[in-house]
C-alpha cells in the first residue's frame, strides 16, 4: 500500500512534473527522475542490502533513483567520506555506523533528523547519534559482540560460559584435553585484531573512563605502561595460541566456515558471523557471552550498525526525511534486512522475524542490564587509528615486533586518533 507523501516531498515531485510538461503544443514529457546520491559504508554482512532497498524504492518512490556508491566500511569509508567533505561533494544520503555520526556531525556537513523519524528509534540507540542535543543519524539495526560458542560442545563436556579469566583458562584447558580447538580465529585482516581489542577495551577501560581517548590525546593516558591495555593485547595472543595453527593466514570466510562445521568451540566475534552459520550451520546450536574481564563483570557489547545520515545542504532534504520515515515504518523490508544481516532492530515496534540462535542469551544480558555500547570507545579512538595499531599488533603476533613497540607506536601517533588526522 502506497503511503501519502509529505507536503514537502510532494512539492519536490510536483515541481519536477511541472518543469517537464507543456514545453510545446500538446506536448507532455515524462518528469525527470529525482536522483539521490548514496555513499554506503558496508560491513561484511551488508552487501546486498542496496538491492533490497532499491526494490522497495521502485514500489514506494518510483520517481526517485538512488545512485549508490558502496565501499568497505573498514577499509575505505572514512577516507572516502573525508575526501568528499573536503571537496564539498557531500552525498545526499550517507549510510555508516552510529559512531560515524559522532565523528562527522561536528563538521557541519550532516543535516538534523526530524523528530518524526527520531521518535521511531529506541531511546538507547538515539544516544549514539546525538550531538549538541540534536539528532544527526537514524540507527537501523544492531549487532551484538562477544564470544559465540557451540552449545553442543559445551553441553557434551559439561562446560558453562566463563565469567572470569580463571574460568576461561579452565574452559580452554578442558577443551584441549578433549582434543577440541578452543577458539576459531582469523588474523589475516587487521580489522579483526582491531575489533577484538576494542571488545576488551570496552569492558576493561571505557566503561570506567568513557573519555579515555580525550585524555590519551592530552597526554594524560598512555598505551605504554598501561597494564589494562597490555592485558587486552595479551588476550589476542591467548586466542591465537589456542586456535588453529594457520589462524594468522586465514580470513573470516574460512574461520566462519570451520566454526560452523564444529571445528572449534568458541569464536570472539559479532553476530555478523551468524549470517554464515544460519545458512550452513542449521544443525548447530550457538550461544553468546562477553569475553571475561579481570573483575568478572563483563557486559555483552552492542554495536549499532547501519545508520542513515543526510547532507545538511541537499536540495532534497525534505524528500529524504520522507524516505527515512517510510523506511522506519516498513516492517516487511526491515525484517528482510534483519534476517539477511542476522541483526537486531532498533526501530520501535519491529522485532526480527527470523530464528536468531543467539536471542535467548542476548535477552538475558539485556534483562540483567549487562549490555554496553561499543560506540563509546569507537567515538573516542577513530577507526583508522585502531586499524593502524592493529597492523602493528599483527607484527607482534607474528613475533616480528615486541609488544612494547606496538604500545609505543600507539603513543607516538596519538594525535591521529581523532577525526580528520590521517
Order of alpha helices (4+ residues) and beta strands (2+ residues): alpha-beta-alpha-beta-alpha-beta-alpha-alpha-alpha-beta-beta-beta-beta-alpha-alpha-beta-alpha-alpha-alpha-alpha-beta-alpha-beta-beta-beta-alpha-alpha-beta-alpha-beta-alpha-alpha-alpha
